[in-house]
Amino acid sequence: MNRIPFDDQYHALISRCIRCGQCTYGDEAVGYEPLCPLYKTYGFFSHSAGGIVQMARAVYEKRLGLSEEIRDIVYKCTTCGVCEEACGIINASGHAISPVRVGNFLKELLVEGGVEPPPPLGEMYDRVLRNRSPFGSGHGERTAWMPSEIRDRLSENPEVLYFVGCTTSYNETEIAVSFARFLAAAGVAFTVSKEEWCCGMPMSMTGQTKGLAGYARHNVELIRKTGAATVVFTCPGCYTMFKTYYPEILGEPLPFKVIHATEFIEKHADGKAISRKGNGIRRVTYHDPCHLGRSAGVYEAPRRVIGALAGLELVEMRRNRQNSLCCGSGRGVVEAAFPDYAGAIAAERLREAAETGADALVTACPACKAALREAAARLGREMKVLDVVETLSMENPDETP
């Protein structure tokens, strides 16, 4: 699913790479400093999007064989998309090809060529096939997070389906509860499906794409049957899979609208102030999730939601929006395979957040939240890490006795 046929046309497209190295850097707002986590960590061109593109080219030209050495580079790519912001050559080809897609394509080639992914990722794929999620919990527990008052509010004729996603369903359940309560309080006719399956991003990002089309068809069909016109996501990874990849996989447009939760909240608020949780938080900084920002182009909606929260001040990190530093998780894929590497990236981002003097680090992604919360714990920082939706529907701290 990540590639057009590996043929002369593909070779011609990836041969456009001139090895300039711009794929690793941010723009003038950050002094053109390196942002690519892979390149920042290792400092070699081979450990960059351009290096990965050149490896794919060399494999096609039979100058390089598939190997564990290639595997141990390409699987460290977090798919943060810095390269896609910076590269004006591969991205400008007008074809379904980009540096990130070339990397995922190379992973597929490795798997097809008998070079297995790092062991944790093979196990992750097995769990996706067995449990319909990358985690150990059974599929029957997917909606165990849901309180009874939410179950009672689910509509049989929904306008909106909340696609919860695996990380939020099983691990970061506070996000699911908070957003479902927001939908209920807002009077939205919504539902959640216990038959939801993994969106397939762990398959796509690990090159283990066998069965992915079936997962896409299942999810689209179950949503179609509910009659919901809009699908809302709190997980940017799921959102990106539906918005960008599902139409390519299935060969047809989606029969419903897809939107991220922050966009939905902003639209629903319509310029009105939103009540929020207190917990002593008055000053926050926002971390742009890679798959929501650079992949989907959603930068301002989360900030406008934060700005609408009564009594809350937003202070920006130096590296923000398209120049945001990755959290290192790589949708949990990189974190599972290379925890020390991923943890170091998260620690750098957490330290940058702490430098703002904010009481809390807010993001809009369950994987980012988990990675940055764990970094705060490792570093002994007291900074709270929350998802935007967890700040909703609570009292203003200035009004708290």
N, C-alpha and C positions, 0 to 999 in steps of 0.2 A: 504493500500500500504506500510505501514511501518513495516509490520510484516509477519512472517511465522505463521502458525496456532498456537493459544495459547493452546498448548497441552503439553504432557509430555516431548517431545523433547525440546520445548521452555523453559520449566521449568528447564530442565537439563542444558541448556546453560546459563541461567541467574544465576543459582545456582553456577556457577563457580566463581562469584564475592566473594572475600575473605574479603571485607570491609577494604582493605589496605589504601584507601584514596588517592592513587597515582593519581587517575583521576582528582584531583583538581590542581595539581602542574605542573609547567614548569620544564625544565631540568636544567642541571648543569650550562648552560650559564647565567641563572638568579638566581642561587643559590637555585633552587628547591622551589621558592616562589609560593604561590597560585596564579593561573591565572583564575580559574573558577569564573565568576562574581557572581554566586549564592552563592558559598561557601565563597568568599571574603566578601560578604555583610552580610551574616547571621552567618557564623562560625560554623554551625552544620553539621554533616555528612548527616543528612536527606536532607539538602539543597546542594546536590552534585549529580553527576552522579551515584556514588555508592549508595547513598541513594535512588535515584529514581529506580535503578535496584532492590534494596531490597524491595521497596514498590510494584513493579510489582510482585515480587516473593511472597510476603505476600498476595497479592490479589488472586493469583493463588491458594495458599494454604488455602484460605478462613480464614486467620488470620486477614485480614484487609478488610474492605468494602470500596467501592468507595465513595468519599466524597468531599466536598468543601475544606477541609483541604489539601487533596492530590492535588486537582486542583490548589490551590493557591501556591503550591510549584512548580509543574511540569510546569505550564505555565510561570514561571519566567525564565526557561531555555532559553538562547538565541541561543541555538544550535551552540555555538561558536566552538565546536570540540576540546577543550583542552583535554577533557577526551579521545577522540579517539586517540590523539597523545600519551597520557601517559599510557593508559590501555593496558597491555600485556596479558590479560586473556580473557575478553569478545571479544575483537577484534580479538584474535587469534583463535577463534573457527572454522573459515573456513566457516561460514554460513552468510546469509544476516542479520546480527544482530550486533549492536554496541550500546554503551551507548546512543547516540543521538536517534537512532532508537527505543530503548526501551522507551525513554521518549515520543516520538511521538506516539508510540503504546499505551502507557498508556493514552494519551489524547484521542485516539480513543475509548478506553475502557470506559473512563469517559463519552464521548458523547453518546455512545451506551447504557450506563447504566443510562442515564437520568440526569447526572450531567452536566449542561450547562457550556460552557466556560465563562470567564469573559464577561460581556455584550458588550464591544466594539468589541470583536472578533466574537460574533454572528452577530453583525451588519455588520462587515467586510465580513463575509461569504455571507450574503444576498446581499451585493453590488457586490461581485464576480459573483454570479448567475444572478443578474439583469443587471449589467453594463459590465460584462466580465473583471472587474478590481476591486481591493479593494477600489477604490476611488469613489467619488460622481459623477464625470463627466460621461456623457453618452459615449457609445462606439463610436458614430459617431465623437467624438472629439479626438480619439486616435492619429491621424496624424496631428492635428491642429498645432503642433510645427514646421512643415516642411515648410521652406521658398520656394518660387516659383522656385528659381534657382536649388534647390535640386529636387523638383518634376519633373522638366524638364530633369534631368539627370538620372532618374530611367530607368533601362533597361528592355526591354521586354524579353530578353534572358540572365538573370543574371547568373553570376558565383557565386555570393555571395548574401545571404539574410541577412540583418541586422535585427535581432530580438531585438526590442527596449526595451520591457518590460514596465510594468505599471508605476513604479516610474519615469522612465526617460521620458515616453510619456506624463505624466500629470503634474509632479512636477519639476523634475530636467531636464528640456528641453534643457538647455545649453549643456548638455552632448550629447544628440541626434544630435543637430545641429552641434556641433564640430566634432563628428565622421563622420557624413554623409558628411560634407565638406571635411574631410580628404579623405574619399573614392572617392569622386568626383575628387579632385585634384590629387589623385594618379592614376586616370584613370581606376579604378576598375569598372567592369560591375556589378552593384548591384541594389537591389530593397528593398523596405520596404512594408509590407502588412498592409493595413487598416483593414484586417480581422483577424489580430493577436489577440489572447485572452490571458488572464492571464495564466502564466505558471503553476499555480496551487500550488505554494509554500505556499501561505496563507492557503489553504485547508489542505495541509500536516502538516504544523506546528501548526495548531489549532485542529487537530483531526477530522475536519469536511470534510471527504474525499468523501462523496457522490457526484458523478458527476465528480470527478477528472479524471477518465479514459477517459471520453468524451472530456474533455479539452485537454488532451494529444493527443488523436486521431485527434481532429480538427487541432491543431497546426502542427502536423507532416504531415497531409494530405495537408494543404494549402502550406506548404513548398515544399512538393513533387511535387505539381502541377506547381510551378514556374520553376522547373528544376535546381534550384541552387544546386551546389555540396557542398557548404560550408555555414554554418550559424555562424554568428559572434554576440557576445553578449557584451554589456557594463555592464550588470547586472550579477554579479556572482551567484545570486540566481536563475535566469533563466538558466544560464549556467549549474549549478549543477543539476537542475531538468531535463534538457534534457540529460546531459551526464550520470548521474547516475541512475535517477529514471524512466525516460520514457521507456528505454528498459525493465525494470522490470515490469512496469505497462502494457505495450503493448505486452510483451512476445516475442519481436523480436528486432534485432539491428536497429538503426536509418539508414535511407537510404541516409544519408548525413553526412558530417564531421561537428563537432562543435568545436569552438575555441573562446577563450576570445579575446576581442579587443586588449589588450596589446600584446598578442602572435601574433596576425595578424599584428599589426603595426611593431613589431620587425622583423618579417619575411619579410615584405614588404621593410623595411628600409635596411635590409641586410648589417648592419654594417656602413651605411652612417649616417652622422650627420643629424638631423631633425630640421628644423626651428621651432621656438616656439613663444608664446606670451611673451611680456615683462612685462609691468605693474610693473616695479621695482622689480620683483622677481628674486633673484639670488641664494638663498639658500633655499632648501626645505627638509622636512622630509617626509617619506612615511609610511602610515598606511596600514598594510596588512589586507584586508577584510577576515573575517573568512571563508566565503564560497568560496573564490578564493584561499586562502592559504591552510589552514588545510583541507578543504573539497576537493579541486581540485588539490592541489599540485603546484599551480602557484605562485612562489615566486620571481623568478629572471627576468621574462619577463618585469614586470612593472619597475623594477630597471634598466634594460638595456635600456628601452625606455627613462627613465629619464636621464640616463647617456649619451644618444645620443643627448639630447637636448642642443643646443649650449649655452655655457655660464652659465650653471646651475650646482650647486653643491648639491649633496645629502648627508645629514647627518642623520645617523640612530638614532632612539630612542633606549633606552636600551633594551626594550622588543620588539623584532622584529621577523619576519618570524614565525616559529612554536611557538615561545614564545610571539607572539603579544597579546596585551590586546584587548578584544572585544570593539566595539564602543557602545554596549548596545542596539542597535536598535532591534536586532533579526528579521531582514527583515521587520521592522515596526510593527511586531506582538507584541513583548514584549513592545515596546514603546507605542503602542496604549492602551494596557491593564494596564501597570504599568509605567506611565510616570516619576514619581519621581525616581523610582528605575533605570530605563533606563538612565535617565538624569544624575544621579550620576556616573554611569559607564562611560558615554561619557565625563563628566567633568574631571575625573581622566586621561583619555587618552589625552584629550586636554592639560591638564597641563603638561603631560609628553612631548608632542610635543613642547610646548612652551619652555621647558627647553633646547632644542637643539639650540635655537637661530635662528631657521629657519624663513624665511619671510613668508612661506606658508606651510600648511599641505596638502599633495597630497595623494589621495587614488585612488582606481579603482573600486568603487562601489557607486551607487547613494544613497543607504540607509545609508551607512557610511558617505558619504559627508553631507547628510542632518542632521544626528545626531550630527556630530562633528561641523558643522557650527552653529547649534542651541546652542551647548555647549559654543562655543566661544562667542556668543552674550550674553548668560546668565552670563558668567564670565567677560564680558567687555574686552575681548582680541581682539586685532586688527589683529590677525593672519588670513590670508586668507585660506580658505578651498576650494580645487579644485579637480576635477577628472583629472587623467592623460591626458585624451583626450582633456580636455579644455586648456592644455598648448601647444597644437600643432599649427603649421602653423602660427607663429607670429614672429615679429621682435625680434632680440637680443637687450636687453635693452642697451648694450654698443653702439649699432648703432643708438639708438633713439636720435633725436635732443634734 
